[in-house]
Every structure is written in C-alpha cells, then in structure tokens.
Amino acid sequence: MSSGITYRSLLMPSGIVFSNGHIWKEQRHIGITSLRKLGLGKKSVEHQIEDTAQTLVETFKKTKGQPFDPSIPVINAVSNIICTLSFGHQFAPEDEGFQKLIQAVEIIVKVSGSFFHLMFVAFPRLMSYFPGPHKEALAGADLIVSFAKQEIEKHKESSCLHEPQDFIDHYLLQMEKDRKKLPYTNAVIHEIQRLKYILLVGLTRQSTKDVTMKSYHIPKRTIIIPDMRSVLLDPEQWETPEEFNPNHFLDKDGKFMEREEFLPFGIGKRICVGEQLARIEIFIFLTNLLRAFSFRLPEGVKELNEAPIVNVSMHPHPYKLCAIPTKA
C-alpha cells in the first residue's frame, strides 16, 4: 500500500516509508516493536500464515485442473495476512469493502512509475486539472486512508489497549504513552480548556423523570441548561480558578492527573462523541507547532485582548502572531 501513500504524501504526513529524521525514527521503532510483540518471526504468526496457505490450497483445488487466474486468490491471501496483523481480523474474499481495498491497491501499483505518476509528482497542482489514471490512483489512496480510519475508530471504541491484539492497538497504546511522557504539556492543554471554555453554556438537556437535587425539585421533561463554568471555575475545586495554572493537573511529583471537575466535553452518557478525536487533535497539533516554531507578538503589540467575544461560543478577538521557525 506504500505506492498509494506516494500520492497523498504530497499532501499529508506519511508513516515510515516517506518520512525522515526524528519522525522516521519514532515511526520505525514503533512499527518494529509492535510487529515483534505481535509475533513476527515467531510461531504464532507462522501458524496464521500456514492457515491462510491452506485456505489458498483449497481455493486452487476447487478449480479441478481447469485454467484460472491465480493472481486474485494469491492477492487475497497476502492482503489478509496484512489485515490480520494490522486490523486483528481477516476478511472474507467476497467482502465488498475488502475487494474495493484490493482494487485500489492494484490501481495505485499499476499507475506508480508511469508517465502520469511522474508528471503528478513534478506538477501536482497542474495535473489536478487534467484527466488520467492518476485521478483513479488518488481516489484509491483516499479509499485506503478512509478504510484505515474506520478501522482505527473501531479500535478506539473497543478500548482494549490494555491487551493489544494488532498493530493499530499497539500504535494507539504508544500514542497514549507519548502523551504520558509529556505531563506538563498535557496539563497545559487541559488548563487551557478549563480556563477558556468555548461555549457560553453547555448543551441543553431534558430530564427523563422527576428528580430532587440538593432540595430542588426538577420535574420530568424540564429543559436543563448546564452551566459548565460553575464547575470549571469553582473556587472550592481549583486552587486559582480565574488564573492560568497548569499545576491544577499535576500531582506533587509532577505527574499528570485527571480531575473529576474537568468537564469541557460534558459528562455521562451524553458526553461529547468527539472527545477522543478532539483530545488527540489538540495534543498533536500543539506539540508539532511548538516543536517547529517559537511564537511572539508582532512588533509594537504588547498584549492580546483576552476578553472573549460572547456568542453561542466564546471566541477571541481577531489577533496576529509571529511564528518563528526553530533551528533544526
């Protein structure tokens, strides 16, 4: 599938094959370590390959000596070994999604190294206006990325990182460990979300039954508008509720600690479904930006207006920053 990454690597970061430097070292280390833990080079993986080989033998037997194209069952078998290691399960040969995935890989391999591929690499913006097989390859690359993203989301929902079963599990576990090794960064992100809560009020809810809370009676079907700031800025819960203080999320040893009072995504069964995605995006975006740049105010600007513009959401007044590239 690396040929497909060749196209999209022009537009987005690319795993092991097309990265370099520190990112390449980290990606390669995680990749090799994960494959070893999954049993690469051990009997466990050999048994899986043996089972797939037997399935391939049975498929060949069904032809009863008549002419047939062996490439399709062989590609299915090889692809399913990769799927087993990556996704933790195989696909039935007739699975529609699996067949589309294989077709996408075949198209990308066919186009790779061709005139259209070379022209696209040299003039990507120009070639985007011209028809040709490179368009099919791009669509194939998008399909592969979409397929992988769906599998990753399924793994996040299954929450079995304590017992990783496949490459995705191991990779997600390593990501969670990169986060734990940066406790102060994690604390800063949480403190930003606490102090600068982006909504004016929490999303409305409706009580499903009569409830009495702290002597207040809340009838069934009452519309409830939660005030998250009453918790996020509660002086009884936070040492300096109105001030930016990452120590709110660090214990006495400097290790990051979760806080029950940290509720920017809500709580309970109706907690924001995008919480995990938002956490990962904020962490990766911020750490990459801070690693690549130092930020400062434009010349002549002494401070920013921190008072929010109040609407349905609370957003800052327009401002500008200078991003100064750090030395590699």
Order of alpha helices (4+ residues) and beta strands (2+ residues): alpha-alpha-alpha-alpha-alpha-alpha-alpha-alpha-alpha-alpha-beta-beta-beta-beta-alpha-alpha-beta-beta-beta-beta
